[in-house]
Amino acid sequence: MAEPTVQVVLCWSLEPRHVHEMRLQVPEGITVQDVLNQGLALCLQANGSSDSASLSSLQFQQPGIWGKKVSWTQVVQAGDRIELYRPLKVDPKVARRQRFKRQGKGRTGLFANRKSGSAAGY
């Protein structure tokens, strides 16, 4: 009798706005690391060795399941979406501060629709 399998989705992005998804049938009780290895093997078979350097960088990304960070030894369940996160290039707080400064404080957030004569922020 065949070993029971579960379906999972492996997602990764090597660059902004380019997301790759792969649906896999994997044995029950498999870890995130094993799913990644199986997905890499399938990608290399399908694409040849041209993408091997970029795909091997997936090993160094942080894994997560449905938006929550997990360890590489986490056991996957049926229907899990395994995501590989790239490291941030810019701290989100710094980026927001720069965006706010560039847009100007008079046109954004609490200051956008201020009534004349009212205090700032109201």
Phi and psi restraints in degrees (range 20) as a CNS / XPLOR table:
assign (resid 1 and name C) (resid 2 and name N)
       (resid 2 and name CA) (resid 2 and name C) 1.0 -71.9 20.0 2
assign (resid 2 and name N) (resid 2 and name CA)
       (resid 2 and name C) (resid 3 and name N) 1.0 148.7 20.0 2
assign (resid 2 and name C) (resid 3 and name N)
       (resid 3 and name CA) (resid 3 and name C) 1.0 -68.8 20.0 2
assign (resid 3 and name N) (resid 3 and name CA)
       (resid 3 and name C) (resid 4 and name N) 1.0 138.4 20.0 2
assign (resid 3 and name C) (resid 4 and name N)
       (resid 4 and name CA) (resid 4 and name C) 1.0 -65.2 20.0 2
assign (resid 4 and name N) (resid 4 and name CA)
       (resid 4 and name C) (resid 5 and name N) 1.0 140.5 20.0 2
assign (resid 4 and name C) (resid 5 and name N)
       (resid 5 and name CA) (resid 5 and name C) 1.0 -120.5 20.0 2
assign (resid 5 and name N) (resid 5 and name CA)
       (resid 5 and name C) (resid 6 and name N) 1.0 160.7 20.0 2
assign (resid 5 and name C) (resid 6 and name N)
       (resid 6 and name CA) (resid 6 and name C) 1.0 -128.4 20.0 2
assign (resid 6 and name N) (resid 6 and name CA)
       (resid 6 and name C) (resid 7 and name N) 1.0 153.5 20.0 2
assign (resid 6 and name C) (resid 7 and name N)
       (resid 7 and name CA) (resid 7 and name C) 1.0 -100.2 20.0 2
assign (resid 7 and name N) (resid 7 and name CA)
       (resid 7 and name C) (resid 8 and name N) 1.0 130.6 20.0 2
assign (resid 7 and name C) (resid 8 and name N)
       (resid 8 and name CA) (resid 8 and name C) 1.0 -130.5 20.0 2
assign (resid 8 and name N) (resid 8 and name CA)
       (resid 8 and name C) (resid 9 and name N) 1.0 164.5 20.0 2
assign (resid 8 and name C) (resid 9 and name N)
       (resid 9 and name CA) (resid 9 and name C) 1.0 -119.1 20.0 2
assign (resid 9 and name N) (resid 9 and name CA)
       (resid 9 and name C) (resid 10 and name N) 1.0 130.3 20.0 2
assign (resid 9 and name C) (resid 10 and name N)
       (resid 10 and name CA) (resid 10 and name C) 1.0 -107.2 20.0 2
assign (resid 10 and name N) (resid 10 and name CA)
       (resid 10 and name C) (resid 11 and name N) 1.0 123.4 20.0 2
assign (resid 10 and name C) (resid 11 and name N)
       (resid 11 and name CA) (resid 11 and name C) 1.0 -123.7 20.0 2
assign (resid 11 and name N) (resid 11 and name CA)
       (resid 11 and name C) (resid 12 and name N) 1.0 140.1 20.0 2
assign (resid 11 and name C) (resid 12 and name N)
       (resid 12 and name CA) (resid 12 and name C) 1.0 -154.1 20.0 2
assign (resid 12 and name N) (resid 12 and name CA)
       (resid 12 and name C) (resid 13 and name N) 1.0 161.8 20.0 2
assign (resid 12 and name C) (resid 13 and name N)
       (resid 13 and name CA) (resid 13 and name C) 1.0 -143.3 20.0 2
assign (resid 13 and name N) (resid 13 and name CA)
       (resid 13 and name C) (resid 14 and name N) 1.0 117.3 20.0 2
assign (resid 13 and name C) (resid 14 and name N)
       (resid 14 and name CA) (resid 14 and name C) 1.0 -86.3 20.0 2
assign (resid 14 and name N) (resid 14 and name CA)
       (resid 14 and name C) (resid 15 and name N) 1.0 -18.4 20.0 2
assign (resid 14 and name C) (resid 15 and name N)
       (resid 15 and name CA) (resid 15 and name C) 1.0 -147.7 20.0 2
assign (resid 15 and name N) (resid 15 and name CA)
       (resid 15 and name C) (resid 16 and name N) 1.0 160.6 20.0 2
assign (resid 15 and name C) (resid 16 and name N)
       (resid 16 and name CA) (resid 16 and name C) 1.0 -58.5 20.0 2
assign (resid 16 and name N) (resid 16 and name CA)
       (resid 16 and name C) (resid 17 and name N) 1.0 141.2 20.0 2
assign (resid 16 and name C) (resid 17 and name N)
       (resid 17 and name CA) (resid 17 and name C) 1.0 65.4 20.0 2
assign (resid 17 and name N) (resid 17 and name CA)
       (resid 17 and name C) (resid 18 and name N) 1.0 17.0 20.0 2
assign (resid 17 and name C) (resid 18 and name N)
       (resid 18 and name CA) (resid 18 and name C) 1.0 -127.5 20.0 2
assign (resid 18 and name N) (resid 18 and name CA)
       (resid 18 and name C) (resid 19 and name N) 1.0 93.5 20.0 2
assign (resid 18 and name C) (resid 19 and name N)
       (resid 19 and name CA) (resid 19 and name C) 1.0 -103.7 20.0 2
assign (resid 19 and name N) (resid 19 and name CA)
       (resid 19 and name C) (resid 20 and name N) 1.0 133.7 20.0 2
assign (resid 19 and name C) (resid 20 and name N)
       (resid 20 and name CA) (resid 20 and name C) 1.0 -111.3 20.0 2
assign (resid 20 and name N) (resid 20 and name CA)
       (resid 20 and name C) (resid 21 and name N) 1.0 135.0 20.0 2
assign (resid 20 and name C) (resid 21 and name N)
       (resid 21 and name CA) (resid 21 and name C) 1.0 -125.8 20.0 2
assign (resid 21 and name N) (resid 21 and name CA)
       (resid 21 and name C) (resid 22 and name N) 1.0 141.3 20.0 2
assign (resid 21 and name C) (resid 22 and name N)
       (resid 22 and name CA) (resid 22 and name C) 1.0 -138.7 20.0 2
assign (resid 22 and name N) (resid 22 and name CA)
       (resid 22 and name C) (resid 23 and name N) 1.0 124.5 20.0 2
assign (resid 22 and name C) (resid 23 and name N)
       (resid 23 and name CA) (resid 23 and name C) 1.0 -89.3 20.0 2
assign (resid 23 and name N) (resid 23 and name CA)
       (resid 23 and name C) (resid 24 and name N) 1.0 132.5 20.0 2
assign (resid 23 and name C) (resid 24 and name N)
       (resid 24 and name CA) (resid 24 and name C) 1.0 -130.7 20.0 2
assign (resid 24 and name N) (resid 24 and name CA)
       (resid 24 and name C) (resid 25 and name N) 1.0 143.5 20.0 2
assign (resid 24 and name C) (resid 25 and name N)
       (resid 25 and name CA) (resid 25 and name C) 1.0 -100.1 20.0 2
assign (resid 25 and name N) (resid 25 and name CA)
       (resid 25 and name C) (resid 26 and name N) 1.0 115.2 20.0 2
assign (resid 25 and name C) (resid 26 and name N)
       (resid 26 and name CA) (resid 26 and name C) 1.0 -124.1 20.0 2
assign (resid 26 and name N) (resid 26 and name CA)
       (resid 26 and name C) (resid 27 and name N) 1.0 155.5 20.0 2
assign (resid 26 and name C) (resid 27 and name N)
       (resid 27 and name CA) (resid 27 and name C) 1.0 -64.7 20.0 2
assign (resid 27 and name N) (resid 27 and name CA)
       (resid 27 and name C) (resid 28 and name N) 1.0 150.6 20.0 2
assign (resid 27 and name C) (resid 28 and name N)
       (resid 28 and name CA) (resid 28 and name C) 1.0 -62.3 20.0 2
assign (resid 28 and name N) (resid 28 and name CA)
       (resid 28 and name C) (resid 29 and name N) 1.0 143.9 20.0 2
assign (resid 28 and name C) (resid 29 and name N)
       (resid 29 and name CA) (resid 29 and name C) 1.0 84.0 20.0 2
assign (resid 29 and name N) (resid 29 and name CA)
       (resid 29 and name C) (resid 30 and name N) 1.0 11.4 20.0 2
assign (resid 29 and name C) (resid 30 and name N)
       (resid 30 and name CA) (resid 30 and name C) 1.0 -83.0 20.0 2
assign (resid 30 and name N) (resid 30 and name CA)
       (resid 30 and name C) (resid 31 and name N) 1.0 151.6 20.0 2
assign (resid 30 and name C) (resid 31 and name N)
       (resid 31 and name CA) (resid 31 and name C) 1.0 -93.5 20.0 2
assign (resid 31 and name N) (resid 31 and name CA)
       (resid 31 and name C) (resid 32 and name N) 1.0 168.2 20.0 2
assign (resid 31 and name C) (resid 32 and name N)
       (resid 32 and name CA) (resid 32 and name C) 1.0 -59.1 20.0 2
assign (resid 32 and name N) (resid 32 and name CA)
       (resid 32 and name C) (resid 33 and name N) 1.0 -41.8 20.0 2
assign (resid 32 and name C) (resid 33 and name N)
       (resid 33 and name CA) (resid 33 and name C) 1.0 -60.2 20.0 2
assign (resid 33 and name N) (resid 33 and name CA)
       (resid 33 and name C) (resid 34 and name N) 1.0 -43.2 20.0 2
assign (resid 33 and name C) (resid 34 and name N)
       (resid 34 and name CA) (resid 34 and name C) 1.0 -66.5 20.0 2
assign (resid 34 and name N) (resid 34 and name CA)
       (resid 34 and name C) (resid 35 and name N) 1.0 -37.1 20.0 2
assign (resid 34 and name C) (resid 35 and name N)
       (resid 35 and name CA) (resid 35 and name C) 1.0 -64.0 20.0 2
assign (resid 35 and name N) (resid 35 and name CA)
       (resid 35 and name C) (resid 36 and name N) 1.0 -42.7 20.0 2
assign (resid 35 and name C) (resid 36 and name N)
       (resid 36 and name CA) (resid 36 and name C) 1.0 -62.4 20.0 2
assign (resid 36 and name N) (resid 36 and name CA)
       (resid 36 and name C) (resid 37 and name N) 1.0 -44.2 20.0 2
assign (resid 36 and name C) (resid 37 and name N)
       (resid 37 and name CA) (resid 37 and name C) 1.0 -62.0 20.0 2
assign (resid 37 and name N) (resid 37 and name CA)
       (resid 37 and name C) (resid 38 and name N) 1.0 -41.2 20.0 2
assign (resid 37 and name C) (resid 38 and name N)
       (resid 38 and name CA) (resid 38 and name C) 1.0 -66.5 20.0 2
assign (resid 38 and name N) (resid 38 and name CA)
       (resid 38 and name C) (resid 39 and name N) 1.0 -41.2 20.0 2
assign (resid 38 and name C) (resid 39 and name N)
       (resid 39 and name CA) (resid 39 and name C) 1.0 -64.6 20.0 2
assign (resid 39 and name N) (resid 39 and name CA)
       (resid 39 and name C) (resid 40 and name N) 1.0 -41.2 20.0 2
assign (resid 39 and name C) (resid 40 and name N)
       (resid 40 and name CA) (resid 40 and name C) 1.0 -62.9 20.0 2
assign (resid 40 and name N) (resid 40 and name CA)
       (resid 40 and name C) (resid 41 and name N) 1.0 -41.2 20.0 2
assign (resid 40 and name C) (resid 41 and name N)
       (resid 41 and name CA) (resid 41 and name C) 1.0 -61.9 20.0 2
assign (resid 41 and name N) (resid 41 and name CA)
       (resid 41 and name C) (resid 42 and name N) 1.0 -42.0 20.0 2
assign (resid 41 and name C) (resid 42 and name N)
       (resid 42 and name CA) (resid 42 and name C) 1.0 -67.0 20.0 2
assign (resid 42 and name N) (resid 42 and name CA)
       (resid 42 and name C) (resid 43 and name N) 1.0 -39.0 20.0 2
assign (resid 42 and name C) (resid 43 and name N)
       (resid 43 and name CA) (resid 43 and name C) 1.0 -64.5 20.0 2
assign (resid 43 and name N) (resid 43 and name CA)
       (resid 43 and name C) (resid 44 and name N) 1.0 -43.1 20.0 2
assign (resid 43 and name C) (resid 44 and name N)
       (resid 44 and name CA) (resid 44 and name C) 1.0 -66.3 20.0 2
assign (resid 44 and name N) (resid 44 and name CA)
       (resid 44 and name C) (resid 45 and name N) 1.0 -34.6 20.0 2
assign (resid 44 and name C) (resid 45 and name N)
       (resid 45 and name CA) (resid 45 and name C) 1.0 -66.4 20.0 2
assign (resid 45 and name N) (resid 45 and name CA)
       (resid 45 and name C) (resid 46 and name N) 1.0 -42.2 20.0 2
assign (resid 45 and name C) (resid 46 and name N)
       (resid 46 and name CA) (resid 46 and name C) 1.0 -73.9 20.0 2
assign (resid 46 and name N) (resid 46 and name CA)
       (resid 46 and name C) (resid 47 and name N) 1.0 -39.9 20.0 2
assign (resid 46 and name C) (resid 47 and name N)
       (resid 47 and name CA) (resid 47 and name C) 1.0 -101.7 20.0 2
assign (resid 47 and name N) (resid 47 and name CA)
       (resid 47 and name C) (resid 48 and name N) 1.0 -4.2 20.0 2
assign (resid 47 and name C) (resid 48 and name N)
       (resid 48 and name CA) (resid 48 and name C) 1.0 77.3 20.0 2
assign (resid 48 and name N) (resid 48 and name CA)
       (resid 48 and name C) (resid 49 and name N) 1.0 -161.9 20.0 2
assign (resid 48 and name C) (resid 49 and name N)
       (resid 49 and name CA) (resid 49 and name C) 1.0 -93.3 20.0 2
assign (resid 49 and name N) (resid 49 and name CA)
       (resid 49 and name C) (resid 50 and name N) 1.0 7.2 20.0 2
assign (resid 49 and name C) (resid 50 and name N)
       (resid 50 and name CA) (resid 50 and name C) 1.0 -66.6 20.0 2
assign (resid 50 and name N) (resid 50 and name CA)
       (resid 50 and name C) (resid 51 and name N) 1.0 -34.8 20.0 2
assign (resid 50 and name C) (resid 51 and name N)
       (resid 51 and name CA) (resid 51 and name C) 1.0 -99.0 20.0 2
assign (resid 51 and name N) (resid 51 and name CA)
       (resid 51 and name C) (resid 52 and name N) 1.0 9.4 20.0 2
assign (resid 51 and name C) (resid 52 and name N)
       (resid 52 and name CA) (resid 52 and name C) 1.0 -63.2 20.0 2
assign (resid 52 and name N) (resid 52 and name CA)
       (resid 52 and name C) (resid 53 and name N) 1.0 -36.6 20.0 2
assign (resid 52 and name C) (resid 53 and name N)
       (resid 53 and name CA) (resid 53 and name C) 1.0 -67.0 20.0 2
assign (resid 53 and name N) (resid 53 and name CA)
       (resid 53 and name C) (resid 54 and name N) 1.0 -44.3 20.0 2
assign (resid 53 and name C) (resid 54 and name N)
       (resid 54 and name CA) (resid 54 and name C) 1.0 -71.5 20.0 2
assign (resid 54 and name N) (resid 54 and name CA)
       (resid 54 and name C) (resid 55 and name N) 1.0 -36.5 20.0 2
assign (resid 54 and name C) (resid 55 and name N)
       (resid 55 and name CA) (resid 55 and name C) 1.0 -70.8 20.0 2
assign (resid 55 and name N) (resid 55 and name CA)
       (resid 55 and name C) (resid 56 and name N) 1.0 -30.2 20.0 2
assign (resid 55 and name C) (resid 56 and name N)
       (resid 56 and name CA) (resid 56 and name C) 1.0 -69.3 20.0 2
assign (resid 56 and name N) (resid 56 and name CA)
       (resid 56 and name C) (resid 57 and name N) 1.0 -20.4 20.0 2
assign (resid 56 and name C) (resid 57 and name N)
       (resid 57 and name CA) (resid 57 and name C) 1.0 -70.5 20.0 2
assign (resid 57 and name N) (resid 57 and name CA)
       (resid 57 and name C) (resid 58 and name N) 1.0 -13.9 20.0 2
assign (resid 57 and name C) (resid 58 and name N)
       (resid 58 and name CA) (resid 58 and name C) 1.0 -64.1 20.0 2
assign (resid 58 and name N) (resid 58 and name CA)
       (resid 58 and name C) (resid 59 and name N) 1.0 -24.7 20.0 2
assign (resid 58 and name C) (resid 59 and name N)
       (resid 59 and name CA) (resid 59 and name C) 1.0 -61.8 20.0 2
assign (resid 59 and name N) (resid 59 and name CA)
       (resid 59 and name C) (resid 60 and name N) 1.0 -26.4 20.0 2
assign (resid 59 and name C) (resid 60 and name N)
       (resid 60 and name CA) (resid 60 and name C) 1.0 -97.3 20.0 2
assign (resid 60 and name N) (resid 60 and name CA)
       (resid 60 and name C) (resid 61 and name N) 1.0 5.1 20.0 2
assign (resid 60 and name C) (resid 61 and name N)
       (resid 61 and name CA) (resid 61 and name C) 1.0 -89.3 20.0 2
assign (resid 61 and name N) (resid 61 and name CA)
       (resid 61 and name C) (resid 62 and name N) 1.0 157.6 20.0 2
assign (resid 61 and name C) (resid 62 and name N)
       (resid 62 and name CA) (resid 62 and name C) 1.0 -79.5 20.0 2
assign (resid 62 and name N) (resid 62 and name CA)
       (resid 62 and name C) (resid 63 and name N) 1.0 127.8 20.0 2
assign (resid 62 and name C) (resid 63 and name N)
       (resid 63 and name CA) (resid 63 and name C) 1.0 -86.5 20.0 2
assign (resid 63 and name N) (resid 63 and name CA)
       (resid 63 and name C) (resid 64 and name N) 1.0 155.4 20.0 2
assign (resid 63 and name C) (resid 64 and name N)
       (resid 64 and name CA) (resid 64 and name C) 1.0 -151.4 20.0 2
assign (resid 64 and name N) (resid 64 and name CA)
       (resid 64 and name C) (resid 65 and name N) 1.0 159.4 20.0 2
assign (resid 64 and name C) (resid 65 and name N)
       (resid 65 and name CA) (resid 65 and name C) 1.0 -123.6 20.0 2
assign (resid 65 and name N) (resid 65 and name CA)
       (resid 65 and name C) (resid 66 and name N) 1.0 118.8 20.0 2
assign (resid 65 and name C) (resid 66 and name N)
       (resid 66 and name CA) (resid 66 and name C) 1.0 51.4 20.0 2
assign (resid 66 and name N) (resid 66 and name CA)
       (resid 66 and name C) (resid 67 and name N) 1.0 46.3 20.0 2
assign (resid 66 and name C) (resid 67 and name N)
       (resid 67 and name CA) (resid 67 and name C) 1.0 83.6 20.0 2
assign (resid 67 and name N) (resid 67 and name CA)
       (resid 67 and name C) (resid 68 and name N) 1.0 1.9 20.0 2
assign (resid 67 and name C) (resid 68 and name N)
       (resid 68 and name CA) (resid 68 and name C) 1.0 -114.4 20.0 2
assign (resid 68 and name N) (resid 68 and name CA)
       (resid 68 and name C) (resid 69 and name N) 1.0 128.0 20.0 2
assign (resid 68 and name C) (resid 69 and name N)
       (resid 69 and name CA) (resid 69 and name C) 1.0 -63.7 20.0 2
assign (resid 69 and name N) (resid 69 and name CA)
       (resid 69 and name C) (resid 70 and name N) 1.0 138.5 20.0 2
assign (resid 69 and name C) (resid 70 and name N)
       (resid 70 and name CA) (resid 70 and name C) 1.0 -135.1 20.0 2
assign (resid 70 and name N) (resid 70 and name CA)
       (resid 70 and name C) (resid 71 and name N) 1.0 169.5 20.0 2
assign (resid 70 and name C) (resid 71 and name N)
       (resid 71 and name CA) (resid 71 and name C) 1.0 -86.4 20.0 2
assign (resid 71 and name N) (resid 71 and name CA)
       (resid 71 and name C) (resid 72 and name N) 1.0 165.1 20.0 2
assign (resid 71 and name C) (resid 72 and name N)
       (resid 72 and name CA) (resid 72 and name C) 1.0 -66.7 20.0 2
assign (resid 72 and name N) (resid 72 and name CA)
       (resid 72 and name C) (resid 73 and name N) 1.0 -19.7 20.0 2
assign (resid 72 and name C) (resid 73 and name N)
       (resid 73 and name CA) (resid 73 and name C) 1.0 -94.3 20.0 2
assign (resid 73 and name N) (resid 73 and name CA)
       (resid 73 and name C) (resid 74 and name N) 1.0 5.8 20.0 2
assign (resid 73 and name C) (resid 74 and name N)
       (resid 74 and name CA) (resid 74 and name C) 1.0 -64.5 20.0 2
assign (resid 74 and name N) (resid 74 and name CA)
       (resid 74 and name C) (resid 75 and name N) 1.0 133.1 20.0 2
assign (resid 74 and name C) (resid 75 and name N)
       (resid 75 and name CA) (resid 75 and name C) 1.0 -81.7 20.0 2
assign (resid 75 and name N) (resid 75 and name CA)
       (resid 75 and name C) (resid 76 and name N) 1.0 132.9 20.0 2
assign (resid 75 and name C) (resid 76 and name N)
       (resid 76 and name CA) (resid 76 and name C) 1.0 -87.5 20.0 2
assign (resid 76 and name N) (resid 76 and name CA)
       (resid 76 and name C) (resid 77 and name N) 1.0 153.2 20.0 2
assign (resid 76 and name C) (resid 77 and name N)
       (resid 77 and name CA) (resid 77 and name C) 1.0 -113.8 20.0 2
assign (resid 77 and name N) (resid 77 and name CA)
       (resid 77 and name C) (resid 78 and name N) 1.0 169.1 20.0 2
assign (resid 77 and name C) (resid 78 and name N)
       (resid 78 and name CA) (resid 78 and name C) 1.0 -63.4 20.0 2
assign (resid 78 and name N) (resid 78 and name CA)
       (resid 78 and name C) (resid 79 and name N) 1.0 133.7 20.0 2
assign (resid 78 and name C) (resid 79 and name N)
       (resid 79 and name CA) (resid 79 and name C) 1.0 84.4 20.0 2
assign (resid 79 and name N) (resid 79 and name CA)
       (resid 79 and name C) (resid 80 and name N) 1.0 4.3 20.0 2
assign (resid 79 and name C) (resid 80 and name N)
       (resid 80 and name CA) (resid 80 and name C) 1.0 -69.1 20.0 2
assign (resid 80 and name N) (resid 80 and name CA)
       (resid 80 and name C) (resid 81 and name N) 1.0 145.6 20.0 2
assign (resid 80 and name C) (resid 81 and name N)
       (resid 81 and name CA) (resid 81 and name C) 1.0 -110.5 20.0 2
assign (resid 81 and name N) (resid 81 and name CA)
       (resid 81 and name C) (resid 82 and name N) 1.0 106.2 20.0 2
assign (resid 81 and name C) (resid 82 and name N)
       (resid 82 and name CA) (resid 82 and name C) 1.0 -89.4 20.0 2
assign (resid 82 and name N) (resid 82 and name CA)
       (resid 82 and name C) (resid 83 and name N) 1.0 121.8 20.0 2
assign (resid 82 and name C) (resid 83 and name N)
       (resid 83 and name CA) (resid 83 and name C) 1.0 -116.3 20.0 2
assign (resid 83 and name N) (resid 83 and name CA)
       (resid 83 and name C) (resid 84 and name N) 1.0 142.8 20.0 2
assign (resid 83 and name C) (resid 84 and name N)
       (resid 84 and name CA) (resid 84 and name C) 1.0 -113.4 20.0 2
assign (resid 84 and name N) (resid 84 and name CA)
       (resid 84 and name C) (resid 85 and name N) 1.0 120.5 20.0 2
assign (resid 84 and name C) (resid 85 and name N)
       (resid 85 and name CA) (resid 85 and name C) 1.0 -97.3 20.0 2
assign (resid 85 and name N) (resid 85 and name CA)
       (resid 85 and name C) (resid 86 and name N) 1.0 133.9 20.0 2
assign (resid 85 and name C) (resid 86 and name N)
       (resid 86 and name CA) (resid 86 and name C) 1.0 -77.7 20.0 2
assign (resid 86 and name N) (resid 86 and name CA)
       (resid 86 and name C) (resid 87 and name N) 1.0 151.6 20.0 2
assign (resid 86 and name C) (resid 87 and name N)
       (resid 87 and name CA) (resid 87 and name C) 1.0 -68.2 20.0 2
assign (resid 87 and name N) (resid 87 and name CA)
       (resid 87 and name C) (resid 88 and name N) 1.0 147.3 20.0 2
assign (resid 87 and name C) (resid 88 and name N)
       (resid 88 and name CA) (resid 88 and name C) 1.0 -72.0 20.0 2
assign (resid 88 and name N) (resid 88 and name CA)
       (resid 88 and name C) (resid 89 and name N) 1.0 139.4 20.0 2
assign (resid 88 and name C) (resid 89 and name N)
       (resid 89 and name CA) (resid 89 and name C) 1.0 -88.2 20.0 2
assign (resid 89 and name N) (resid 89 and name CA)
       (resid 89 and name C) (resid 90 and name N) 1.0 -29.7 20.0 2
assign (resid 89 and name C) (resid 90 and name N)
       (resid 90 and name CA) (resid 90 and name C) 1.0 -132.9 20.0 2
assign (resid 90 and name N) (resid 90 and name CA)
       (resid 90 and name C) (resid 91 and name N) 1.0 139.6 20.0 2
assign (resid 90 and name C) (resid 91 and name N)
       (resid 91 and name CA) (resid 91 and name C) 1.0 -64.3 20.0 2
assign (resid 91 and name N) (resid 91 and name CA)
       (resid 91 and name C) (resid 92 and name N) 1.0 128.6 20.0 2
assign (resid 91 and name C) (resid 92 and name N)
       (resid 92 and name CA) (resid 92 and name C) 1.0 -57.3 20.0 2
assign (resid 92 and name N) (resid 92 and name CA)
       (resid 92 and name C) (resid 93 and name N) 1.0 -34.3 20.0 2
assign (resid 92 and name C) (resid 93 and name N)
       (resid 93 and name CA) (resid 93 and name C) 1.0 -66.0 20.0 2
assign (resid 93 and name N) (resid 93 and name CA)
       (resid 93 and name C) (resid 94 and name N) 1.0 -41.1 20.0 2
assign (resid 93 and name C) (resid 94 and name N)
       (resid 94 and name CA) (resid 94 and name C) 1.0 -67.1 20.0 2
assign (resid 94 and name N) (resid 94 and name CA)
       (resid 94 and name C) (resid 95 and name N) 1.0 -42.2 20.0 2
assign (resid 94 and name C) (resid 95 and name N)
       (resid 95 and name CA) (resid 95 and name C) 1.0 -62.1 20.0 2
assign (resid 95 and name N) (resid 95 and name CA)
       (resid 95 and name C) (resid 96 and name N) 1.0 -42.1 20.0 2
assign (resid 95 and name C) (resid 96 and name N)
       (resid 96 and name CA) (resid 96 and name C) 1.0 -65.0 20.0 2
assign (resid 96 and name N) (resid 96 and name CA)
       (resid 96 and name C) (resid 97 and name N) 1.0 -41.8 20.0 2
assign (resid 96 and name C) (resid 97 and name N)
       (resid 97 and name CA) (resid 97 and name C) 1.0 -61.4 20.0 2
assign (resid 97 and name N) (resid 97 and name CA)
       (resid 97 and name C) (resid 98 and name N) 1.0 -43.0 20.0 2
assign (resid 97 and name C) (resid 98 and name N)
       (resid 98 and name CA) (resid 98 and name C) 1.0 -66.9 20.0 2
assign (resid 98 and name N) (resid 98 and name CA)
       (resid 98 and name C) (resid 99 and name N) 1.0 -40.1 20.0 2
assign (resid 98 and name C) (resid 99 and name N)
       (resid 99 and name CA) (resid 99 and name C) 1.0 -63.2 20.0 2
assign (resid 99 and name N) (resid 99 and name CA)
       (resid 99 and name C) (resid 100 and name N) 1.0 -43.1 20.0 2
assign (resid 99 and name C) (resid 100 and name N)
       (resid 100 and name CA) (resid 100 and name C) 1.0 -62.9 20.0 2
assign (resid 100 and name N) (resid 100 and name CA)
       (resid 100 and name C) (resid 101 and name N) 1.0 -42.5 20.0 2
assign (resid 100 and name C) (resid 101 and name N)
       (resid 101 and name CA) (resid 101 and name C) 1.0 -65.1 20.0 2
assign (resid 101 and name N) (resid 101 and name CA)
       (resid 101 and name C) (resid 102 and name N) 1.0 -40.1 20.0 2
assign (resid 101 and name C) (resid 102 and name N)
       (resid 102 and name CA) (resid 102 and name C) 1.0 -68.8 20.0 2
assign (resid 102 and name N) (resid 102 and name CA)
       (resid 102 and name C) (resid 103 and name N) 1.0 -39.2 20.0 2
assign (resid 102 and name C) (resid 103 and name N)
       (resid 103 and name CA) (resid 103 and name C) 1.0 -76.8 20.0 2
assign (resid 103 and name N) (resid 103 and name CA)
       (resid 103 and name C) (resid 104 and name N) 1.0 -27.6 20.0 2
assign (resid 103 and name C) (resid 104 and name N)
       (resid 104 and name CA) (resid 104 and name C) 1.0 91.8 20.0 2
assign (resid 104 and name N) (resid 104 and name CA)
       (resid 104 and name C) (resid 105 and name N) 1.0 139.4 20.0 2
assign (resid 104 and name C) (resid 105 and name N)
       (resid 105 and name CA) (resid 105 and name C) 1.0 -74.0 20.0 2
assign (resid 105 and name N) (resid 105 and name CA)
       (resid 105 and name C) (resid 106 and name N) 1.0 -15.5 20.0 2
assign (resid 105 and name C) (resid 106 and name N)
       (resid 106 and name CA) (resid 106 and name C) 1.0 -80.0 20.0 2
assign (resid 106 and name N) (resid 106 and name CA)
       (resid 106 and name C) (resid 107 and name N) 1.0 -13.0 20.0 2
assign (resid 106 and name C) (resid 107 and name N)
       (resid 107 and name CA) (resid 107 and name C) 1.0 -115.3 20.0 2
assign (resid 107 and name N) (resid 107 and name CA)
       (resid 107 and name C) (resid 108 and name N) 1.0 4.3 20.0 2
assign (resid 107 and name C) (resid 108 and name N)
       (resid 108 and name CA) (resid 108 and name C) 1.0 -129.9 20.0 2
assign (resid 108 and name N) (resid 108 and name CA)
       (resid 108 and name C) (resid 109 and name N) 1.0 158.5 20.0 2
assign (resid 108 and name C) (resid 109 and name N)
       (resid 109 and name CA) (resid 109 and name C) 1.0 58.8 20.0 2
assign (resid 109 and name N) (resid 109 and name CA)
       (resid 109 and name C) (resid 110 and name N) 1.0 -136.4 20.0 2
assign (resid 109 and name C) (resid 110 and name N)
       (resid 110 and name CA) (resid 110 and name C) 1.0 -64.3 20.0 2
assign (resid 110 and name N) (resid 110 and name CA)
       (resid 110 and name C) (resid 111 and name N) 1.0 -20.9 20.0 2
assign (resid 110 and name C) (resid 111 and name N)
       (resid 111 and name CA) (resid 111 and name C) 1.0 -91.3 20.0 2
assign (resid 111 and name N) (resid 111 and name CA)
       (resid 111 and name C) (resid 112 and name N) 1.0 -2.7 20.0 2
assign (resid 111 and name C) (resid 112 and name N)
       (resid 112 and name CA) (resid 112 and name C) 1.0 -69.2 20.0 2
assign (resid 112 and name N) (resid 112 and name CA)
       (resid 112 and name C) (resid 113 and name N) 1.0 -47.2 20.0 2
assign (resid 112 and name C) (resid 113 and name N)
       (resid 113 and name CA) (resid 113 and name C) 1.0 -115.2 20.0 2
assign (resid 113 and name N) (resid 113 and name CA)
       (resid 113 and name C) (resid 114 and name N) 1.0 48.9 20.0 2
assign (resid 113 and name C) (resid 114 and name N)
       (resid 114 and name CA) (resid 114 and name C) 1.0 -76.7 20.0 2
assign (resid 114 and name N) (resid 114 and name CA)
       (resid 114 and name C) (resid 115 and name N) 1.0 134.7 20.0 2
assign (resid 114 and name C) (resid 115 and name N)
       (resid 115 and name CA) (resid 115 and name C) 1.0 -74.9 20.0 2
assign (resid 115 and name N) (resid 115 and name CA)
       (resid 115 and name C) (resid 116 and name N) 1.0 147.8 20.0 2
assign (resid 115 and name C) (resid 116 and name N)
       (resid 116 and name CA) (resid 116 and name C) 1.0 -66.0 20.0 2
assign (resid 116 and name N) (resid 116 and name CA)
       (resid 116 and name C) (resid 117 and name N) 1.0 135.9 20.0 2
assign (resid 116 and name C) (resid 117 and name N)
       (resid 117 and name CA) (resid 117 and name C) 1.0 87.6 20.0 2
assign (resid 117 and name N) (resid 117 and name CA)
       (resid 117 and name C) (resid 118 and name N) 1.0 -4.8 20.0 2
assign (resid 117 and name C) (resid 118 and name N)
       (resid 118 and name CA) (resid 118 and name C) 1.0 -89.7 20.0 2
assign (resid 118 and name N) (resid 118 and name CA)
       (resid 118 and name C) (resid 119 and name N) 1.0 163.0 20.0 2
assign (resid 118 and name C) (resid 119 and name N)
       (resid 119 and name CA) (resid 119 and name C) 1.0 -72.9 20.0 2
assign (resid 119 and name N) (resid 119 and name CA)
       (resid 119 and name C) (resid 120 and name N) 1.0 156.1 20.0 2
assign (resid 119 and name C) (resid 120 and name N)
       (resid 120 and name CA) (resid 120 and name C) 1.0 -62.4 20.0 2
assign (resid 120 and name N) (resid 120 and name CA)
       (resid 120 and name C) (resid 121 and name N) 1.0 134.7 20.0 2
assign (resid 120 and name C) (resid 121 and name N)
       (resid 121 and name CA) (resid 121 and name C) 1.0 90.5 20.0 2
assign (resid 121 and name N) (resid 121 and name CA)
       (resid 121 and name C) (resid 122 and name N) 1.0 0.8 20.0 2
